[in-house]
Amino acid sequence: MLNIICKHACKDCYALRVCALQAIEEQEGSIYIDTEKCIGCGSCKTACVAFGYKALEDKTTEWLMGAT
């Protein structure tokens, strides 16, 4: 399942590049997390200020993994 997490206003998505499982993808100008691939490691939150402080601030590991 793909969950939108960012409207991607950046020139380049750092979170997309650091995801070891390639669970983050860009489609039609937005950034999505594939909850079936994501293990909730948080590397995307470390790489991108928007992910860490806005897009994922209320998201739990369970949400990222598609459990909720």
CORTANOR-V945547 format. One record per backbone hydrogen bond with DSSP energy under -1.0 kcal/mol. NH is the residue of the N-H (numbers start at 1). CO is the residue of the C=O. Records with the same first field share a line. If there is no record, write none. Layout:
NH->CO + CO
This chain:
3->33
5->31
6->31
17->13
18->14
19->15
22->19
25->32
27->30
30->27
31->6
32->25
33->3
34->23
35->1
37->34
38->34
46->42
47->43
48->44
52->48
53->49
54->50
55->50
56->51
59->56
64->60
65->61
66->63
67->62
